[in-house]
Amino acid sequence: MKITNHALKRFQQRGINRELVDLIMLFGEPIEKPGGTTEYRLTPRAKTEAQSELKRQLILIERACNKGVLVDDEGNTLITAYHLM
Protein backbone atom coordinates (compact mmCIF):
# COMPACT_ATOMS: atom_id res chain seq x y z
CA MET A 1 0.00 0.00 0.00
CA LYS A 2 1.29 3.43 -0.88
CA ILE A 3 1.64 5.96 1.93
CA THR A 4 1.40 9.68 1.23
CA ASN A 5 3.95 12.14 2.56
CA HIS A 6 1.05 13.69 4.50
CA ALA A 7 0.40 10.38 6.27
CA LEU A 8 4.09 9.84 7.07
CA LYS A 9 4.28 13.32 8.58
CA ARG A 10 1.18 12.66 10.72
CA PHE A 11 2.58 9.29 11.84
CA GLN A 12 5.67 11.06 13.12
CA GLN A 13 3.74 13.91 14.76
CA ARG A 14 1.30 11.52 16.48
CA GLY A 15 3.70 8.76 17.50
CA ILE A 16 2.05 6.19 15.24
CA ASN A 17 4.28 3.66 13.47
CA ARG A 18 3.62 1.44 10.46
CA GLU A 19 3.24 -1.68 12.61
CA LEU A 20 0.42 -0.02 14.53
CA VAL A 21 -1.27 1.08 11.30
CA ASP A 22 -1.03 -2.47 9.92
CA LEU A 23 -2.61 -3.84 13.09
CA ILE A 24 -5.49 -1.33 12.93
CA MET A 25 -6.13 -2.19 9.29
CA LEU A 26 -5.98 -5.93 9.99
CA PHE A 27 -8.26 -6.01 13.02
CA GLY A 28 -10.10 -2.69 12.90
CA GLU A 29 -13.72 -2.19 11.95
CA PRO A 30 -14.03 -0.67 8.47
CA ILE A 31 -16.31 2.37 8.14
CA GLU A 32 -17.10 3.66 4.67
CA LYS A 33 -16.51 7.37 4.29
CA PRO A 34 -17.34 9.85 1.49
CA GLY A 35 -15.14 10.04 -1.59
CA GLY A 36 -14.44 6.32 -1.88
CA THR A 37 -12.46 6.10 1.37
CA THR A 38 -12.63 3.73 4.33
CA GLU A 39 -11.71 4.47 7.93
CA TYR A 40 -10.47 1.62 10.13
CA ARG A 41 -11.01 1.85 13.89
CA LEU A 42 -9.86 -0.51 16.59
CA THR A 43 -12.96 -0.23 18.73
CA PRO A 44 -13.29 -2.06 22.07
CA ARG A 45 -15.28 -4.78 20.30
CA ALA A 46 -12.67 -5.12 17.55
CA LYS A 47 -9.94 -5.19 20.21
CA THR A 48 -11.63 -8.11 21.98
CA GLU A 49 -12.02 -9.99 18.69
CA ALA A 50 -8.37 -9.32 17.79
CA GLN A 51 -7.18 -10.58 21.17
CA SER A 52 -9.23 -13.77 20.74
CA GLU A 53 -7.83 -14.32 17.26
CA LEU A 54 -4.26 -13.79 18.42
CA LYS A 55 -4.75 -16.23 21.31
CA ARG A 56 -6.09 -18.78 18.81
CA GLN A 57 -3.05 -18.20 16.59
CA LEU A 58 -0.67 -18.70 19.55
CA ILE A 59 -2.29 -22.08 20.21
CA LEU A 60 -1.90 -23.00 16.53
CA ILE A 61 1.77 -21.95 16.60
CA GLU A 62 2.36 -24.34 19.51
CA ARG A 63 0.58 -27.14 17.64
CA ALA A 64 2.52 -26.43 14.42
CA CYS A 65 5.89 -26.67 16.13
CA ASN A 66 7.98 -29.59 14.78
CA LYS A 67 5.67 -30.17 11.84
CA GLY A 68 6.29 -29.47 8.17
CA VAL A 69 4.59 -29.39 4.81
CA LEU A 70 6.00 -30.17 1.38
CA VAL A 71 4.93 -27.97 -1.54
CA ASP A 72 5.53 -28.26 -5.29
CA ASP A 73 6.66 -24.72 -6.07
CA GLU A 74 6.05 -24.94 -9.78
CA GLY A 75 2.47 -26.17 -9.52
CA ASN A 76 1.81 -24.43 -6.19
CA THR A 77 0.47 -27.75 -4.89
CA LEU A 78 0.62 -29.04 -1.33
CA ILE A 79 1.96 -32.58 -1.49
CA THR A 80 2.05 -33.78 2.11
CA ALA A 81 2.26 -32.82 5.79
CA TYR A 82 4.35 -34.55 8.45
CA HIS A 83 5.91 -34.51 11.91
CA LEU A 84 9.59 -33.54 12.05
CA MET A 85 11.93 -35.90 13.85
Backbone torsions as a table, in degrees:
resi	resn	phi	psi	omega
1	MET	NA	134.2	176.8
2	LYS	-73.9	147.5	177.2
3	ILE	-124.7	127.4	-179.5
4	THR	-72.7	158.7	174.8
5	ASN	-60.9	-35.8	177.2
6	HIS	-58.0	-47.5	-179.3
7	ALA	-63.6	-43.9	179.8
8	LEU	-60.0	-40.1	178.7
9	LYS	-64.0	-43.9	179.9
10	ARG	-67.1	-36.6	175.4
11	PHE	-55.4	-49.6	-177.2
12	GLN	-64.0	-45.2	-178.8
13	GLN	-64.0	-32.8	-172.4
14	ARG	-104.3	4.4	177.6
15	GLY	66.6	34.8	179.9
16	ILE	-110.7	126.1	179.2
17	ASN	-104.7	171.5	-175.5
18	ARG	-62.9	-36.6	179.3
19	GLU	-61.4	-40.0	177.7
20	LEU	-66.6	-42.6	178.0
21	VAL	-61.2	-44.3	179.1
22	ASP	-60.5	-41.0	179.3
23	LEU	-64.6	-42.9	178.5
24	ILE	-62.7	-41.4	-179.5
25	MET	-70.5	-32.2	-179.7
26	LEU	-73.4	-44.3	-173.2
27	PHE	-108.8	-12.1	-176.1
28	GLY	-71.0	160.5	176.3
29	GLU	-85.0	124.2	179.4
30	PRO	-78.2	136.1	178.2
31	ILE	-128.4	117.1	179.5
32	GLU	-67.6	136.5	180.0
33	LYS	-122.5	165.2	179.2
34	PRO	-62.4	155.7	175.0
35	GLY	79.3	21.4	177.9
36	GLY	71.4	33.8	178.8
37	THR	-116.9	160.9	178.0
38	THR	-133.5	131.6	175.2
39	GLU	-98.4	138.6	175.4
40	TYR	-112.8	130.2	-179.9
41	ARG	-127.6	134.1	173.7
42	LEU	-92.0	85.0	-179.9
43	THR	-75.4	167.4	176.9
44	PRO	-55.4	-38.8	178.9
45	ARG	-66.0	-44.5	178.8
46	ALA	-65.1	-35.4	177.3
47	LYS	-61.8	-45.9	179.5
48	THR	-62.0	-43.6	178.6
49	GLU	-64.3	-40.4	179.2
50	ALA	-63.8	-43.7	179.4
51	GLN	-62.4	-40.9	177.7
52	SER	-63.3	-43.8	179.6
53	GLU	-64.2	-41.6	-180.0
54	LEU	-67.4	-37.4	175.6
55	LYS	-62.6	-41.9	178.3
56	ARG	-62.2	-41.0	179.5
57	GLN	-66.9	-36.4	176.7
58	LEU	-62.1	-40.1	177.3
59	ILE	-63.9	-43.4	178.8
60	LEU	-63.9	-37.8	177.9
61	ILE	-61.0	-43.1	177.4
62	GLU	-61.2	-43.5	-179.3
63	ARG	-68.7	-30.7	-177.3
64	ALA	-79.9	-15.2	-178.3
65	CYS	-58.9	135.3	179.9
66	ASN	65.2	30.4	173.2
67	LYS	-127.6	156.9	-180.0
68	GLY	-143.3	165.5	174.4
69	VAL	-133.9	147.4	179.3
70	LEU	-111.7	128.5	-175.4
71	VAL	-125.8	136.8	172.1
72	ASP	-82.5	106.6	-175.3
73	ASP	-61.7	-39.7	-176.1
74	GLU	-66.8	-43.5	-178.8
75	GLY	-94.9	-2.3	-178.3
76	ASN	51.6	48.3	-176.4
77	THR	-119.8	131.3	175.0
78	LEU	-78.0	124.4	-174.7
79	ILE	-95.5	-47.2	-178.8
80	THR	-160.5	168.1	174.8
81	ALA	-132.4	149.2	-173.6
82	TYR	-158.8	166.1	173.8
83	HIS	-89.5	137.2	175.9
84	LEU	-81.9	149.3	-179.6
85	MET	-93.4	NA	NA
